[in-house]
Amino acid sequence: MPEATRQGLILEVAGDRYGIRQLRCIPVLIENEQPQVAEGEAARRIMRLLRTASQGL
């Protein structure tokens, strides 16, 4: 399976009755069909991809 199909993000959202208060992107790798929180260089690579894909939005 290509690496690009084994990486992604979990979006954690905290809010209250006034709306969204905090957003957090957690980089993940899919290993053995289970998401694992990415660490180190793998996490940095996923976050760089997110920044690149989000430019101009």
HTML snippet that shows the backbone in 3Dmol.js (N, CA, C, O; Angstrom):
<script src="https://3Dmol.org/build/3Dmol-min.js"></script>
<div id="view" style="width:600px;height:400px;position:relative"></div>
<script>
const pdb = `
ATOM      1  N   MET A   1       0.846  -1.178   0.000  1.00  0.00           N
ATOM      2  CA  MET A   1       0.000   0.000   0.000  1.00  0.00           C
ATOM      3  C   MET A   1       0.895   1.246   0.000  1.00  0.00           C
ATOM      4  O   MET A   1       1.803   1.335   0.826  1.00  0.00           O
ATOM      5  N   PRO A   2       0.668   2.200  -0.892  1.00  0.00           N
ATOM      6  CA  PRO A   2       1.483   3.415  -0.926  1.00  0.00           C
ATOM      7  C   PRO A   2       1.387   4.201   0.386  1.00  0.00           C
ATOM      8  O   PRO A   2       0.337   4.232   1.029  1.00  0.00           O
ATOM      9  N   GLU A   3       2.493   4.829   0.768  1.00  0.00           N
ATOM     10  CA  GLU A   3       2.519   5.573   2.022  1.00  0.00           C
ATOM     11  C   GLU A   3       1.451   6.661   2.068  1.00  0.00           C
ATOM     12  O   GLU A   3       0.866   6.911   3.121  1.00  0.00           O
ATOM     13  N   ALA A   4       1.194   7.305   0.938  1.00  0.00           N
ATOM     14  CA  ALA A   4       0.198   8.399   0.915  1.00  0.00           C
ATOM     15  C   ALA A   4      -1.188   7.925   1.340  1.00  0.00           C
ATOM     16  O   ALA A   4      -1.985   8.720   1.838  1.00  0.00           O
ATOM     17  N   THR A   5      -1.483   6.652   1.153  1.00  0.00           N
ATOM     18  CA  THR A   5      -2.793   6.147   1.552  1.00  0.00           C
ATOM     19  C   THR A   5      -2.792   5.634   2.994  1.00  0.00           C
ATOM     20  O   THR A   5      -3.821   5.187   3.498  1.00  0.00           O
ATOM     21  N   ARG A   6      -1.637   5.701   3.650  1.00  0.00           N
ATOM     22  CA  ARG A   6      -1.541   5.243   5.028  1.00  0.00           C
ATOM     23  C   ARG A   6      -1.291   6.386   5.999  1.00  0.00           C
ATOM     24  O   ARG A   6      -0.888   6.152   7.138  1.00  0.00           O
ATOM     25  N   GLN A   7      -1.524   7.605   5.569  1.00  0.00           N
ATOM     26  CA  GLN A   7      -1.322   8.740   6.462  1.00  0.00           C
ATOM     27  C   GLN A   7      -2.541   9.645   6.434  1.00  0.00           C
ATOM     28  O   GLN A   7      -3.276   9.692   5.447  1.00  0.00           O
ATOM     29  N   GLY A   8      -2.744  10.357   7.523  1.00  0.00           N
ATOM     30  CA  GLY A   8      -3.901  11.236   7.588  1.00  0.00           C
ATOM     31  C   GLY A   8      -3.873  12.077   8.850  1.00  0.00           C
ATOM     32  O   GLY A   8      -2.838  12.228   9.498  1.00  0.00           O
ATOM     33  N   LEU A   9      -5.018  12.612   9.179  1.00  0.00           N
ATOM     34  CA  LEU A   9      -5.148  13.493  10.335  1.00  0.00           C
ATOM     35  C   LEU A   9      -6.412  13.163  11.111  1.00  0.00           C
ATOM     36  O   LEU A   9      -7.420  12.736  10.548  1.00  0.00           O
ATOM     37  N   ILE A  10      -6.330  13.370  12.400  1.00  0.00           N
ATOM     38  CA  ILE A  10      -7.519  13.396  13.245  1.00  0.00           C
ATOM     39  C   ILE A  10      -7.716  14.860  13.605  1.00  0.00           C
ATOM     40  O   ILE A  10      -6.784  15.513  14.075  1.00  0.00           O
ATOM     41  N   LEU A  11      -8.890  15.370  13.394  1.00  0.00           N
ATOM     42  CA  LEU A  11      -9.200  16.750  13.756  1.00  0.00           C
ATOM     43  C   LEU A  11      -9.912  16.735  15.104  1.00  0.00           C
ATOM     44  O   LEU A  11     -11.014  16.199  15.228  1.00  0.00           O
ATOM     45  N   GLU A  12      -9.280  17.323  16.105  1.00  0.00           N
ATOM     46  CA  GLU A  12      -9.859  17.414  17.439  1.00  0.00           C
ATOM     47  C   GLU A  12     -10.430  18.824  17.601  1.00  0.00           C
ATOM     48  O   GLU A  12      -9.723  19.813  17.408  1.00  0.00           O
ATOM     49  N   VAL A  13     -11.698  18.908  17.952  1.00  0.00           N
ATOM     50  CA  VAL A  13     -12.383  20.195  18.068  1.00  0.00           C
ATOM     51  C   VAL A  13     -12.957  20.334  19.475  1.00  0.00           C
ATOM     52  O   VAL A  13     -13.632  19.440  19.984  1.00  0.00           O
ATOM     53  N   ALA A  14     -12.667  21.480  20.087  1.00  0.00           N
ATOM     54  CA  ALA A  14     -13.245  21.779  21.397  1.00  0.00           C
ATOM     55  C   ALA A  14     -14.126  23.011  21.240  1.00  0.00           C
ATOM     56  O   ALA A  14     -13.739  23.994  20.607  1.00  0.00           O
ATOM     57  N   GLY A  15     -15.297  22.939  21.817  1.00  0.00           N
ATOM     58  CA  GLY A  15     -16.207  24.069  21.701  1.00  0.00           C
ATOM     59  C   GLY A  15     -17.144  24.156  22.890  1.00  0.00           C
ATOM     60  O   GLY A  15     -17.170  23.293  23.767  1.00  0.00           O
ATOM     61  N   ASP A  16     -17.894  25.212  22.881  1.00  0.00           N
ATOM     62  CA  ASP A  16     -18.911  25.411  23.903  1.00  0.00           C
ATOM     63  C   ASP A  16     -20.118  26.057  23.241  1.00  0.00           C
ATOM     64  O   ASP A  16     -20.199  26.096  22.013  1.00  0.00           O
ATOM     65  N   ARG A  17     -21.027  26.547  24.007  1.00  0.00           N
ATOM     66  CA  ARG A  17     -22.253  27.094  23.419  1.00  0.00           C
ATOM     67  C   ARG A  17     -22.007  28.343  22.586  1.00  0.00           C
ATOM     68  O   ARG A  17     -22.893  28.770  21.845  1.00  0.00           O
ATOM     69  N   TYR A  18     -20.816  28.941  22.693  1.00  0.00           N
ATOM     70  CA  TYR A  18     -20.472  30.130  21.901  1.00  0.00           C
ATOM     71  C   TYR A  18     -19.778  29.772  20.586  1.00  0.00           C
ATOM     72  O   TYR A  18     -19.570  30.640  19.738  1.00  0.00           O
ATOM     73  N   GLY A  19     -19.424  28.509  20.416  1.00  0.00           N
ATOM     74  CA  GLY A  19     -18.800  28.095  19.174  1.00  0.00           C
ATOM     75  C   GLY A  19     -17.514  27.321  19.400  1.00  0.00           C
ATOM     76  O   GLY A  19     -17.245  26.838  20.500  1.00  0.00           O
ATOM     77  N   ILE A  20     -16.728  27.211  18.342  1.00  0.00           N
ATOM     78  CA  ILE A  20     -15.462  26.477  18.386  1.00  0.00           C
ATOM     79  C   ILE A  20     -14.433  27.311  19.139  1.00  0.00           C
ATOM     80  O   ILE A  20     -14.250  28.495  18.857  1.00  0.00           O
ATOM     81  N   ARG A  21     -13.773  26.685  20.087  1.00  0.00           N
ATOM     82  CA  ARG A  21     -12.755  27.367  20.893  1.00  0.00           C
ATOM     83  C   ARG A  21     -11.346  26.929  20.551  1.00  0.00           C
ATOM     84  O   ARG A  21     -10.400  27.694  20.737  1.00  0.00           O
ATOM     85  N   GLN A  22     -11.188  25.707  20.054  1.00  0.00           N
ATOM     86  CA  GLN A  22      -9.855  25.197  19.760  1.00  0.00           C
ATOM     87  C   GLN A  22      -9.936  24.108  18.698  1.00  0.00           C
ATOM     88  O   GLN A  22     -10.846  23.279  18.709  1.00  0.00           O
ATOM     89  N   LEU A  23      -8.978  24.122  17.785  1.00  0.00           N
ATOM     90  CA  LEU A  23      -8.820  23.071  16.776  1.00  0.00           C
ATOM     91  C   LEU A  23      -7.421  22.505  16.920  1.00  0.00           C
ATOM     92  O   LEU A  23      -6.469  23.239  17.184  1.00  0.00           O
ATOM     93  N   ARG A  24      -7.301  21.208  16.747  1.00  0.00           N
ATOM     94  CA  ARG A  24      -5.986  20.571  16.817  1.00  0.00           C
ATOM     95  C   ARG A  24      -5.935  19.468  15.774  1.00  0.00           C
ATOM     96  O   ARG A  24      -6.837  18.632  15.708  1.00  0.00           O
ATOM     97  N   CYS A  25      -4.883  19.459  14.958  1.00  0.00           N
ATOM     98  CA  CYS A  25      -4.666  18.410  13.968  1.00  0.00           C
ATOM     99  C   CYS A  25      -3.658  17.414  14.530  1.00  0.00           C
ATOM    100  O   CYS A  25      -2.561  17.792  14.941  1.00  0.00           O
ATOM    101  N   ILE A  26      -4.034  16.158  14.545  1.00  0.00           N
ATOM    102  CA  ILE A  26      -3.169  15.110  15.059  1.00  0.00           C
ATOM    103  C   ILE A  26      -2.785  14.214  13.880  1.00  0.00           C
ATOM    104  O   ILE A  26      -3.643  13.537  13.314  1.00  0.00           O
ATOM    105  N   PRO A  27      -1.494  14.204  13.504  1.00  0.00           N
ATOM    106  CA  PRO A  27      -1.077  13.374  12.377  1.00  0.00           C
ATOM    107  C   PRO A  27      -1.111  11.890  12.751  1.00  0.00           C
ATOM    108  O   PRO A  27      -0.706  11.509  13.850  1.00  0.00           O
ATOM    109  N   VAL A  28      -1.595  11.065  11.831  1.00  0.00           N
ATOM    110  CA  VAL A  28      -1.681   9.627  12.079  1.00  0.00           C
ATOM    111  C   VAL A  28      -1.134   8.835  10.894  1.00  0.00           C
ATOM    112  O   VAL A  28      -1.157   9.287   9.749  1.00  0.00           O
ATOM    113  N   LEU A  29      -0.648   7.651  11.206  1.00  0.00           N
ATOM    114  CA  LEU A  29      -0.259   6.660  10.204  1.00  0.00           C
ATOM    115  C   LEU A  29      -1.152   5.449  10.399  1.00  0.00           C
ATOM    116  O   LEU A  29      -1.477   5.089  11.530  1.00  0.00           O
ATOM    117  N   ILE A  30      -1.552   4.816   9.300  1.00  0.00           N
ATOM    118  CA  ILE A  30      -2.360   3.605   9.367  1.00  0.00           C
ATOM    119  C   ILE A  30      -1.402   2.424   9.252  1.00  0.00           C
ATOM    120  O   ILE A  30      -0.723   2.256   8.239  1.00  0.00           O
ATOM    121  N   GLU A  31      -1.359   1.615  10.294  1.00  0.00           N
ATOM    122  CA  GLU A  31      -0.514   0.421  10.311  1.00  0.00           C
ATOM    123  C   GLU A  31      -1.368  -0.764  10.720  1.00  0.00           C
ATOM    124  O   GLU A  31      -2.057  -0.724  11.740  1.00  0.00           O
ATOM    125  N   ASN A  32      -1.319  -1.815   9.920  1.00  0.00           N
ATOM    126  CA  ASN A  32      -2.140  -2.997  10.173  1.00  0.00           C
ATOM    127  C   ASN A  32      -3.609  -2.622  10.349  1.00  0.00           C
ATOM    128  O   ASN A  32      -4.293  -3.123  11.242  1.00  0.00           O
ATOM    129  N   GLU A  33      -4.077  -1.732   9.480  1.00  0.00           N
ATOM    130  CA  GLU A  33      -5.463  -1.270   9.438  1.00  0.00           C
ATOM    131  C   GLU A  33      -5.902  -0.541  10.706  1.00  0.00           C
ATOM    132  O   GLU A  33      -7.099  -0.439  10.973  1.00  0.00           O
ATOM    133  N   GLN A  34      -4.950  -0.035  11.488  1.00  0.00           N
ATOM    134  CA  GLN A  34      -5.253   0.696  12.711  1.00  0.00           C
ATOM    135  C   GLN A  34      -4.531   2.040  12.698  1.00  0.00           C
ATOM    136  O   GLN A  34      -3.336   2.084  12.408  1.00  0.00           O
ATOM    137  N   PRO A  35      -5.225   3.142  13.005  1.00  0.00           N
ATOM    138  CA  PRO A  35      -4.536   4.438  13.075  1.00  0.00           C
ATOM    139  C   PRO A  35      -3.645   4.504  14.312  1.00  0.00           C
ATOM    140  O   PRO A  35      -4.034   4.097  15.407  1.00  0.00           O
ATOM    141  N   GLN A  36      -2.436   5.031  14.105  1.00  0.00           N
ATOM    142  CA  GLN A  36      -1.477   5.240  15.189  1.00  0.00           C
ATOM    143  C   GLN A  36      -1.043   6.692  15.120  1.00  0.00           C
ATOM    144  O   GLN A  36      -0.815   7.209  14.027  1.00  0.00           O
ATOM    145  N   VAL A  37      -0.922   7.362  16.253  1.00  0.00           N
ATOM    146  CA  VAL A  37      -0.446   8.741  16.253  1.00  0.00           C
ATOM    147  C   VAL A  37       0.981   8.743  15.708  1.00  0.00           C
ATOM    148  O   VAL A  37       1.850   8.026  16.203  1.00  0.00           O
ATOM    149  N   ALA A  38       1.204   9.556  14.684  1.00  0.00           N
ATOM    150  CA  ALA A  38       2.532   9.655  14.073  1.00  0.00           C
ATOM    151  C   ALA A  38       3.449  10.472  14.976  1.00  0.00           C
ATOM    152  O   ALA A  38       3.010  11.400  15.656  1.00  0.00           O
ATOM    153  N   GLU A  39       4.721  10.112  14.971  1.00  0.00           N
ATOM    154  CA  GLU A  39       5.713  10.820  15.772  1.00  0.00           C
ATOM    155  C   GLU A  39       6.934  11.125  14.917  1.00  0.00           C
ATOM    156  O   GLU A  39       7.108  10.564  13.834  1.00  0.00           O
ATOM    157  N   GLY A  40       7.768  12.015  15.416  1.00  0.00           N
ATOM    158  CA  GLY A  40       9.042  12.299  14.775  1.00  0.00           C
ATOM    159  C   GLY A  40       8.906  12.797  13.354  1.00  0.00           C
ATOM    160  O   GLY A  40       8.048  13.623  13.043  1.00  0.00           O
ATOM    161  N   GLU A  41       9.777  12.274  12.489  1.00  0.00           N
ATOM    162  CA  GLU A  41       9.817  12.724  11.092  1.00  0.00           C
ATOM    163  C   GLU A  41       8.523  12.408  10.357  1.00  0.00           C
ATOM    164  O   GLU A  41       8.095  13.191   9.509  1.00  0.00           O
ATOM    165  N   ALA A  42       7.899  11.293  10.657  1.00  0.00           N
ATOM    166  CA  ALA A  42       6.626  10.955   9.996  1.00  0.00           C
ATOM    167  C   ALA A  42       5.573  12.011  10.310  1.00  0.00           C
ATOM    168  O   ALA A  42       4.840  12.427   9.413  1.00  0.00           O
ATOM    169  N   ALA A  43       5.482  12.452  11.557  1.00  0.00           N
ATOM    170  CA  ALA A  43       4.513  13.488  11.938  1.00  0.00           C
ATOM    171  C   ALA A  43       4.844  14.808  11.251  1.00  0.00           C
ATOM    172  O   ALA A  43       3.949  15.495  10.759  1.00  0.00           O
ATOM    173  N   ARG A  44       6.121  15.161  11.217  1.00  0.00           N
ATOM    174  CA  ARG A  44       6.511  16.417  10.554  1.00  0.00           C
ATOM    175  C   ARG A  44       6.185  16.379   9.061  1.00  0.00           C
ATOM    176  O   ARG A  44       5.758  17.386   8.497  1.00  0.00           O
ATOM    177  N   ARG A  45       6.381  15.235   8.422  1.00  0.00           N
ATOM    178  CA  ARG A  45       6.091  15.106   6.986  1.00  0.00           C
ATOM    179  C   ARG A  45       4.593  15.285   6.730  1.00  0.00           C
ATOM    180  O   ARG A  45       4.209  15.967   5.780  1.00  0.00           O
ATOM    181  N   ILE A  46       3.757  14.689   7.551  1.00  0.00           N
ATOM    182  CA  ILE A  46       2.304  14.823   7.384  1.00  0.00           C
ATOM    183  C   ILE A  46       1.871  16.272   7.594  1.00  0.00           C
ATOM    184  O   ILE A  46       1.037  16.779   6.844  1.00  0.00           O
ATOM    185  N   MET A  47       2.421  16.939   8.595  1.00  0.00           N
ATOM    186  CA  MET A  47       2.059  18.333   8.862  1.00  0.00           C
ATOM    187  C   MET A  47       2.556  19.261   7.749  1.00  0.00           C
ATOM    188  O   MET A  47       1.880  20.235   7.417  1.00  0.00           O
ATOM    189  N   ARG A  48       3.719  18.976   7.173  1.00  0.00           N
ATOM    190  CA  ARG A  48       4.198  19.769   6.026  1.00  0.00           C
ATOM    191  C   ARG A  48       3.250  19.621   4.843  1.00  0.00           C
ATOM    192  O   ARG A  48       2.953  20.595   4.151  1.00  0.00           O
ATOM    193  N   LEU A  49       2.780  18.410   4.616  1.00  0.00           N
ATOM    194  CA  LEU A  49       1.828  18.165   3.530  1.00  0.00           C
ATOM    195  C   LEU A  49       0.541  18.950   3.763  1.00  0.00           C
ATOM    196  O   LEU A  49      -0.012  19.520   2.823  1.00  0.00           O
ATOM    197  N   LEU A  50       0.063  18.987   4.998  1.00  0.00           N
ATOM    198  CA  LEU A  50      -1.132  19.758   5.332  1.00  0.00           C
ATOM    199  C   LEU A  50      -0.912  21.241   5.061  1.00  0.00           C
ATOM    200  O   LEU A  50      -1.768  21.897   4.467  1.00  0.00           O
ATOM    201  N   ARG A  51       0.225  21.770   5.491  1.00  0.00           N
ATOM    202  CA  ARG A  51       0.517  23.207   5.245  1.00  0.00           C
ATOM    203  C   ARG A  51       0.575  23.498   3.755  1.00  0.00           C
ATOM    204  O   ARG A  51       0.034  24.507   3.304  1.00  0.00           O
ATOM    205  N   THR A  52       1.218  22.637   2.989  1.00  0.00           N
ATOM    206  CA  THR A  52       1.332  22.840   1.547  1.00  0.00           C
ATOM    207  C   THR A  52      -0.054  22.800   0.888  1.00  0.00           C
ATOM    208  O   THR A  52      -0.379  23.651   0.059  1.00  0.00           O
ATOM    209  N   ALA A  53      -0.861  21.811   1.261  1.00  0.00           N
ATOM    210  CA  ALA A  53      -2.193  21.677   0.671  1.00  0.00           C
ATOM    211  C   ALA A  53      -3.124  22.809   1.084  1.00  0.00           C
ATOM    212  O   ALA A  53      -4.081  23.106   0.369  1.00  0.00           O
ATOM    213  N   SER A  54      -2.862  23.450   2.226  1.00  0.00           N
ATOM    214  CA  SER A  54      -3.744  24.500   2.755  1.00  0.00           C
ATOM    215  C   SER A  54      -3.363  25.902   2.307  1.00  0.00           C
ATOM    216  O   SER A  54      -4.117  26.848   2.536  1.00  0.00           O
ATOM    217  N   GLN A  55      -2.218  26.049   1.680  1.00  0.00           N
ATOM    218  CA  GLN A  55      -1.810  27.396   1.269  1.00  0.00           C
ATOM    219  C   GLN A  55      -2.853  27.997   0.337  1.00  0.00           C
ATOM    220  O   GLN A  55      -3.359  27.340  -0.573  1.00  0.00           O
ATOM    221  N   GLY A  56      -3.151  29.242   0.586  1.00  0.00           N
ATOM    222  CA  GLY A  56      -4.093  29.942  -0.261  1.00  0.00           C
ATOM    223  C   GLY A  56      -5.554  29.789   0.180  1.00  0.00           C
ATOM    224  O   GLY A  56      -6.447  30.375  -0.433  1.00  0.00           O
ATOM    225  N   LEU A  57      -5.797  29.029   1.206  1.00  0.00           N
ATOM    226  CA  LEU A  57      -7.181  28.873   1.681  1.00  0.00           C
ATOM    227  C   LEU A  57      -7.510  29.926   2.691  1.00  0.00           C
ATOM    228  O   LEU A  57      -8.628  29.960   3.206  1.00  0.00           O
TER     229      LEU A  57
END
`;
const viewer = $3Dmol.createViewer("view");
viewer.addModel(pdb, "pdb");
viewer.setStyle({}, {cartoon: {color: "spectrum"}});
viewer.zoomTo();
viewer.render();
</script>
